[in-house]
Amino acid sequence: IQMGESGGGLVQAGGSLRLSCQPSGFIFSSYGMGWFRQAAGKEREFVASVWNDGKTYYADFAQGRFTVSRDNEKKTLTLQMSGLKADDTADYYCNRMGSQRVHFGEYWGQGTVVTVSS
C-alpha cells in the first residue's frame, strides 16, 4: 500500500494550498477516505473525510476553511485549504477511513509537509 500524498509547501498566513493523495494497493472506491495531520510534538489528528455517498466530515478547526473531495475515476483524494493559519503547520497524511473520524488500519504514508508562515 502507498498513499502518495503531495501538494504541501510553504505558504503565508491567509494563503491557500491544495493537497492531493493518489493511493495504490487497495480499491480506492471501496473506502471512505480522509486526511489527518500531525504537528511537531503533537499527536496525529483528524482533519476531514469523504465518503462514496458524498458525505463529508470535518474537524472543528477545518470547518469552513478546508474542503475535502474525491474522484473515484482518478483514484484521487483532495484537500483544498484556504485561510491558512500558523497552527495549520503540520505533516498531512491521507488514509482509508474506518469511521467518520477514525482511520482504518495502522499503515501511514510519508505525508506532505505544510508550513504556514505568520
Secondary structure as the mmCIF struct_conf table of DSSP 4:
data_model
#
loop_
_struct_conf.conf_type_id
_struct_conf.id
_struct_conf.beg_label_comp_id
_struct_conf.beg_label_asym_id
_struct_conf.beg_label_seq_id
_struct_conf.end_label_comp_id
_struct_conf.end_label_asym_id
_struct_conf.end_label_seq_id
STRN STRN1 GLN A 2 GLN A 2
STRN STRN2 GLU A 5 SER A 6
STRN STRN3 GLY A 9 GLN A 12
TURN_TY1_P TURN_TY1_P1 ALA A 13 GLY A 14
STRN STRN4 LEU A 17 CYS A 21
STRN STRN5 SER A 24 SER A 24
BEND BEND1 GLY A 25 PHE A 26
HELX_RH_3T_P HELX_RH_3T_P1 PHE A 28 SER A 30
BEND BEND2 TYR A 31 TYR A 31
STRN STRN6 GLY A 32 GLN A 38
TURN_TY1_P TURN_TY1_P2 ALA A 40 GLY A 41
BEND BEND3 LYS A 42 LYS A 42
STRN STRN7 GLU A 45 VAL A 50
TURN_TY1_P TURN_TY1_P3 ASN A 52 ASP A 53
BEND BEND4 GLY A 54 GLY A 54
STRN STRN8 THR A 56 TYR A 58
TURN_TY1_P TURN_TY1_P4 ASP A 60 ARG A 65
STRN STRN9 PHE A 66 ASP A 71
TURN_TY1_P TURN_TY1_P5 ASN A 72 LYS A 75
STRN STRN10 THR A 76 MET A 81
BEND BEND5 GLY A 83 GLY A 83
HELX_RH_3T_P HELX_RH_3T_P2 ALA A 86 ASP A 88
STRN STRN11 ALA A 90 SER A 99
TURN_TY1_P TURN_TY1_P6 GLN A 100 ARG A 101
STRN STRN12 VAL A 102 HIS A 103
BEND BEND6 PHE A 104 GLU A 106
STRN STRN13 THR A 112 SER A 117
#
